[in-house]
Amino acid sequence: MYILAVNLFGSLADIMSRAYGPALAISGMIGTLMALFVIQDKPYKVLGLFVTRKFKRAEHNHKYAILIPARNEETVIGNLINSIKKQDYPQDLITIFVVADNCTDNTAQIAREKGAICYEHHNPDERTKGFALKYLFEQIQRDYGITSFEGYFIFDSDNLLKKDYISRMNDSFDAGEKIITSYRATKNFSENWIASTYALHWLRSIRTRHRARSFLHLATNIQGTGFLFASEIVKDGWKYTSLTEDRALTADCVVEGYEISYNDEAIFYDEQPVSLKVALRQRLRWSKGHLQAFAESGWGLFKNIFIDTHTQRYDDDKWYNYTWRTIRHRFMSFDTFAQLLPKNIINIFRWIIVYLILYPFFCSQFGLDNIRILYNSTWLAHAITHIFGDITVSLPAGAETYVLTILIEIWVRIYYRIGLYFFKTLEAVYLFIIENKRMPKISIWKKILYCFTWPTFDIIGRYTQYVALFKKVEWKPIPHKSEITIDDISQD
């Protein structure tokens, strides 16, 4: 039996070791392609440090509808509506719509008492935020007509708006922008480390995504709440009902040729989860929605990179004007496709197939000869190799080498992630410094703690993507309990 097992292992090792070379070459080509999809990220990060797009004060005030999908939000929805009522924008140009989505509390009653128009949606089979918005747009079309409003804001019930929020967003809209997102601050930043990771994530998005893309008149991405879009985008109704309707909206708008802008002066406040269980549930939903959005919209974006059927050619167009517009549209499609591409999943499969399956068989056939087990891919690796020199391993061919190679590859990956973890803490330091003026007052000790807990946000995101690939995920509401008002924030 033992001899049979040895022979079977030898035959399998021979087959797998032959496949290792071609697989390594294919993996290298995929890695090169993956690098092309992130090549623009570093320039965005540098540019976002220094500039953002500025908008002149609007010459005209436009008519807006504010949409608030709410499920059992009686604790917070009144505070949001109050902050809307306190805007310095003309109230006769603002209409507040609430959709009480499968509510079992007093959300609808409170919304009406505060002056909002409230529709109640009861359908347990339609439980995503996207379905609630779809229903709300159907009611608006029936009772008012979608195009009776020039633009639509979407907010979550826990949001609060700074007094000039709508005025600043109107500046962008009046400048001709069709989709605009805004500055997302956190009203419970220092409540605990979980809330702080979310808060830093939104600030990172602002600095590394929104500012540069908006400055360059490209397309940034919508992130769930705190955005405005022209009624022409939903003239045929709302069709985004997946787990992450914001990603689908972003992708579709880019396919249609819209740029997505950002207004750095329009500030709203958002409540973040403080429970690890709730955070994991939300991140799993985000990850599943990310995969769904890629499956639904990825091909359209990819096709647009090469075949542009949406950029209009005008009668008096100079050739260079049209050429510039189509290049910009193609690049926006490339950029948005790159953001949707599930790079973590592609990379983990590359690692498993090439380095965890095939490479150990290859080593069992040919052995290891002075193989380095520390790669200088992080500052930690540089530091250790500088102190101790290269650490190498040599092993003879055999089944034992197969097992040891697997352990070495796992160690190398863990070691790389440890180095990356400490590098990521510097990202939090950068955010605390650069966004200090717009952050709430936080003690230095909490800031130090939050710098070290910040990398867990990306770690959770990576592993929830792996799980989401195989797990069925349902939309569940995120509980909001903060009773902070816009007046409380203004006094700080």
C-alpha positions, 0 to 999 in steps of 0.5 A: 500500500505504501509503495502504491501511494509513493508511486501515485504521488510520484506520477502526480508530481511528474504531471504537476511539475510539468504544468508548473512552468506554463502555469507560472508564465500564464500567472505572470501575464495575468499579473502584468495585466493586473498591474496595468489596471492599478497603474493610475492609482498612484498618480491619483493619490499624489494628485488628491493630496494637493488638488480638488475641483472647485466650483463657482457659486451657482447663478441659478437655484434648481428644484430637487427631490430628496429621497430617503429609503428607511427601514425601522429608522424612527430613532434617526430619521427625524434628525435628518429631516430637521437638518434638511429643513435647516438648509440655507437653500430655498425650501420651496425648491426642496421636496423630501420623500421617504419610503418606509420600507417594510417598517414595523416601527413609527418611521412613517409617522415621524417622517410625516410629522416632520413634513416629508411625503412618505410612501410605505412599501410592504413586500418581504420579497423585496428587501434591498435598498434598491427595491425601496428606491424602485418603488419610490420612483414609481410613486413619484412618477405616478403622482408628480412625474420624475422629470418634474424635479431637476435632480435627486439626492439620495440619503440614508436615514442616519445622515445629517447635512451641514447647513450649506450642503445643498447650496454647495451641491447646487454649485456643481449641478449649476455648472453642468454636472449630472452626477455629484458625490460629496464629502462624507464625514463621520458623526461617531468617529471616536465611538470605537475602533470599528467606527474609526476604520469606516471613517478612515475608509471614507476619508481615504476614498476622498483623498485617493479616488474622488478628488483627483478624478473630479479635478481631471473631469473623469468619473469617480464612484458613488458610495451609497449615500450623499449624492445627487444626479440629474433626473434624466438619468432615471427618466425611465425609472430606477432599475438598480436592485442588487445588494450594492445599487451604488456600484451598478449605478456608477458602472451604468452611468460611466457606460453611458458616458457620464462623468461623476464629479465630487464636491469637497465643500458639500459635507454630510455626516454618516453613522458607522457600525460599532459592532463587529458582527454588524460590520462583518455582515455589511462588508460581506454584503458589499463584497457580494454586491461588488461581484454582482456589479462586476458580473452585470456591468463589467462587460459593458465597461470593458467593451467601451474601452475599445468600442465607444458607441456613446460619445456624441459627434456634433455637427460643428465638432472639430476632429480633436474635440471629438477625439478627446471626448472619446479618449476620456470616455474610454479611459473612464470605462477602463478606470471604472472597470479596474475598480470593479475587477475583483483583483483579490479573488484573481490573485488568491486563485493565482497563488493557490494554483501556482504556488500552493499546488503546482510549485510544491510538486515541482520542488518535490521533483527537483528540490530547493536550491538556495531559495530565499524565504524573505522577499524584499517586497515590504519595508519589514522584509528590507529591514530583516534582510538588512540585519540578518542577510538573505535567509535561504533554504535548500532541500533535496527532492522528495515527498518531505520537500513537497510538505515543507514547500507548502509551509514555506509558501504559507509563511512567505504570504503571512510574512508579506501580509504582516509587513503590509499591515504595518505599512498600512498604519502609515496610511492612517497617520497620513489621513489623520494629518491631512484631514485633521481640520475636518475631524472631530476632536480625538485624543492622541491615544485613540489616534494611535490605537486607530492607526493600528486597527485601521489595516483591519478594514482592508483585511476584512474586505479581502476575506469577505470577498473570498467568502462572498464568492461561494456564499448566498448573501441577503440584504439586512438593515444596519441598525442606527442608534445615534441621536446626535443632531446637526446642532450637536455637531455644529457646536463642536 
